Amino acid sequence: MSESTGFFGRLKDKLGKTRTQLVDGVRRALGGGLGEEAFEEIEGVLIQADLGVDTTQSLIAFLRAAARLHHVGDTETLIGLLKEELARILEQGDHAATWDGGGGPHVTLIAGVNGSGKTTTAGKLAARLHREGKSVMLGAADTFRAAAAEQLTVWSERVGIPIVKHQEGADPAAVAFDATDAAVSRRVDCLLIDTAGRLHTKVNLMEEIRKIRRVVQKRIPSAPHEVLLVLDATTGQNGLQQARIFTEAIEVTGIVLTKLDGTAKGGIVVAIQQELGIPIKFIGVGESIDDLQPFNPREFIEALFSGG
Amino acid sequence: MFESLSQKLENAFKNLRGQGKLTEKNMKEGLQLIRMALLEADVNYKVVKQFIADVTEAADGQRVIDSIRPDQQIVKIVHDELVKIMGGSNAPLITAEKAPTIIMLVGLQGQGKTTTAGKLAVHLKKKGRKPLLVGADVYRPAAIRQLEVIAGQAGVESFSLGEHANPVDICVMSRGEAQMRGCDTIILDTAGRLHVDDAMMAEVRQIQKAVTPHEILFVANAMTGQDAVNSAKQFHDNLPLTGVILTQMDGDARGGAAISLIQITGCPIKFVGTGEKLEALDAFHPQRMADQILGMGDIVSLVEQAQEHLDQDKAIKFAEKARKAEFNLEDFLEQMQQVKKMGSITDLIKKIPGMSQMMGPGADINEDELKYVEAMIYSMTLQERRKPKIINGTRRRRIADGSGTSVPDVNRLLKDFEKSKKMMKFLLKGGKSKKMLRGMPSFPGAR
């Protein structure tokens, strides 16, 4: 396993390169002045960070207008404008999770497509909350994938918190209900419910997760207080569709962007924030238990422009 | 799969259509649309640049400008370029001259390696081979247990040394284990790893050196974005990859990563994962994939799948009946059960040309609803199934009660059935399908 130098450590290393990488690239392309090549270069950077054609084109259009308006003649100012605009987009909405259940347990539902990192996110989030002094419980509502409940059980043992689970193949909504019930009677602060990975295109599976949400709400009318969609940073343009359909089904309140410790930038979240207004709440930056961090728009933007 | 890219390209050509002759100017507009469509489909930025340059070069000159149907000719050029990129022909799995054949699966976390290992095992078992599934992921909690469960479902042997063993040791020892158990193929399920994690990349190199697998397959998700090129390049630089498996093709991702992966690794895509069931692994055919990208559907692999699962005699009988519009609800039930053997209806629909476009993006069949349809038919007498016309109000109520549905449900089933009967008759007689398809009734169970 890699020793975790941490995302921010690596980020700072990258930041050194950032300025030089992009700015030099743009400068090379235009040799001092601000020409068409500068915009093309920026387009390339944004597309390759997975922001998508629409978002990229609207950002480029914004930059062209701003450059004309403010008589921008150098690339550094231009990139500064771009970063400000991105920050304006990403700072909208409520990024901070409150963990306030209003007297009862605060319930979080964790959803996403297969392989996005839901179970790991549930484990890491539990560790984080536990460390903050909250009493935490896990609910293993992924009854489909072989050994998923065992994987979550390992996490519950690592953190030292209780877990509610049924047998493999059991009704996930029943697990969710039992977990919510147990959270109420044991008066825990936070309940994290892990669900099975499901492709948003599978109607019956989306119906299943709707039902999970319903039964949780049946037990605690104000719950779930948080519905997190876990999204793999390597996801391309399909991420927008995932967010759209999951939100239609279960009212997603925030995105957890995982696997940012590779080379993927996760730029699709910009489109998700812009089009659907869903804020990013956490980012996953490594494999160790502490590698789930609250989302920081400015740092994310710097990383978007960093090389490699 | 790829619907949206198909739609985009079709739209791009629609704009070309009706302009009479193709001018250099309007070709440029069309290519710009193709460029955007490819980028939206997650084909890598640099790959797209090259692709557009190639297509422009191929399309430039007399051939296109003088042609009568420029749109078709451009479709052909784009199609040929896509096929060229995706490789010439369908690439089979390598089999070692002397058993055991060793297949190693590698890739990032969450791509579906463990599930794919199970799918490969089922695929090989069907071909008469005896695979051994080897759990070498000692890092992800319960990954080995997951592989053991999958081996049980697949009905094949599995082997591991547990989560405290060294992955290299597990892989090396699997050889002797395979010999002892009479297994002719070893499938190594390695841990998911980041391409920038030097220690983990060193470990996978070590495994490769110790067991020298015949196949090293890079498992990647069809939803992957621009970063596909970076991870693929690192794995390619570290390991002698022999192929790619593209998973989660049953989502609605446009799957442009396929093109990037092939470009970067220089390896063919050997299989695609198309569903959650262990049977949902299809061979990859570049020609068909290009057809599919251009909206021509994947009819050939549908036929192949049908041949594998359907009872030929029954199918022929049904076709005859359908042509004469003689088929009844009994035949319909039988047909439904046959189709179910082929896997998810939703996946099948995606392979029928024009079908996914017709149903629109995000369209899906509710497989649960099919169960109700089945229940309703089961609640009918044999006579009713054979002559649906005799089902009057009283009978409808009885059928609804018997199947736990309502009278409107039964009404809808009977109405849809009559419509699809007419449609089938029409289609099988070779009518102008486009017109008919527009007015096509929903297949019972379709949303």
Chai-1 contact restraints between the chains, C-beta under 6 A:
chainA,res_idxA,chainB,res_idxB,connection_type,confidence,min_distance_angstrom,max_distance_angstrom,comment,restraint_id
A,S2,B,D197,contact,1.0,0.0,6.0,A-B,restraint_1
A,S2,B,A199,contact,1.0,0.0,6.0,A-B,restraint_2
A,G44,B,Y45,contact,1.0,0.0,6.0,A-B,restraint_3
A,I47,B,L39,contact,1.0,0.0,6.0,A-B,restraint_4
A,I47,B,Y45,contact,1.0,0.0,6.0,A-B,restraint_5
A,Q48,B,Y45,contact,1.0,0.0,6.0,A-B,restraint_6
A,Q48,B,Q226,contact,1.0,0.0,6.0,A-B,restraint_7
A,D50,B,G225,contact,1.0,0.0,6.0,A-B,restraint_8
A,D50,B,Q226,contact,1.0,0.0,6.0,A-B,restraint_9
A,V53,B,M36,contact,1.0,0.0,6.0,A-B,restraint_10
A,V53,B,L39,contact,1.0,0.0,6.0,A-B,restraint_11
A,V53,B,E40,contact,1.0,0.0,6.0,A-B,restraint_12
A,G115,B,G110,contact,1.0,0.0,6.0,A-B,restraint_13
A,G115,B,G112,contact,1.0,0.0,6.0,A-B,restraint_14
A,G117,B,G110,contact,1.0,0.0,6.0,A-B,restraint_15
A,A146,B,Q146,contact,1.0,0.0,6.0,A-B,restraint_16
A,A146,B,V149,contact,1.0,0.0,6.0,A-B,restraint_17
A,A146,B,I150,contact,1.0,0.0,6.0,A-B,restraint_18
A,A147,B,A142,contact,1.0,0.0,6.0,A-B,restraint_19
A,A147,B,R145,contact,1.0,0.0,6.0,A-B,restraint_20
A,A147,B,Q146,contact,1.0,0.0,6.0,A-B,restraint_21
A,A147,B,V149,contact,1.0,0.0,6.0,A-B,restraint_22
A,E150,B,A142,contact,1.0,0.0,6.0,A-B,restraint_23
A,E150,B,R145,contact,1.0,0.0,6.0,A-B,restraint_24
A,Q151,B,P141,contact,1.0,0.0,6.0,A-B,restraint_25
A,Q151,B,A142,contact,1.0,0.0,6.0,A-B,restraint_26
A,V154,B,P141,contact,1.0,0.0,6.0,A-B,restraint_27
A,L199,B,G251,contact,1.0,0.0,6.0,A-B,restraint_28
A,T201,B,G251,contact,1.0,0.0,6.0,A-B,restraint_29
A,T201,B,D252,contact,1.0,0.0,6.0,A-B,restraint_30
A,T201,B,D364,contact,1.0,0.0,6.0,A-B,restraint_31
A,V203,B,D364,contact,1.0,0.0,6.0,A-B,restraint_32
A,V203,B,N366,contact,1.0,0.0,6.0,A-B,restraint_33
A,N204,B,E367,contact,1.0,0.0,6.0,A-B,restraint_34
A,N204,B,D368,contact,1.0,0.0,6.0,A-B,restraint_35
A,T234,B,T224,contact,1.0,0.0,6.0,A-B,restraint_36
A,T234,B,D227,contact,1.0,0.0,6.0,A-B,restraint_37
A,T235,B,M223,contact,1.0,0.0,6.0,A-B,restraint_38
A,T235,B,G225,contact,1.0,0.0,6.0,A-B,restraint_39
A,G236,B,D42,contact,1.0,0.0,6.0,A-B,restraint_40
A,G236,B,T224,contact,1.0,0.0,6.0,A-B,restraint_41
A,G236,B,G225,contact,1.0,0.0,6.0,A-B,restraint_42
A,Q237,B,E40,contact,1.0,0.0,6.0,A-B,restraint_43
A,Q237,B,D42,contact,1.0,0.0,6.0,A-B,restraint_44
A,N238,B,M223,contact,1.0,0.0,6.0,A-B,restraint_45
A,N238,B,A253,contact,1.0,0.0,6.0,A-B,restraint_46
A,G262,B,L194,contact,1.0,0.0,6.0,A-B,restraint_47
A,G262,B,V196,contact,1.0,0.0,6.0,A-B,restraint_48
A,T263,B,D227,contact,1.0,0.0,6.0,A-B,restraint_49
A,T263,B,N230,contact,1.0,0.0,6.0,A-B,restraint_50
A,A264,B,D227,contact,1.0,0.0,6.0,A-B,restraint_51
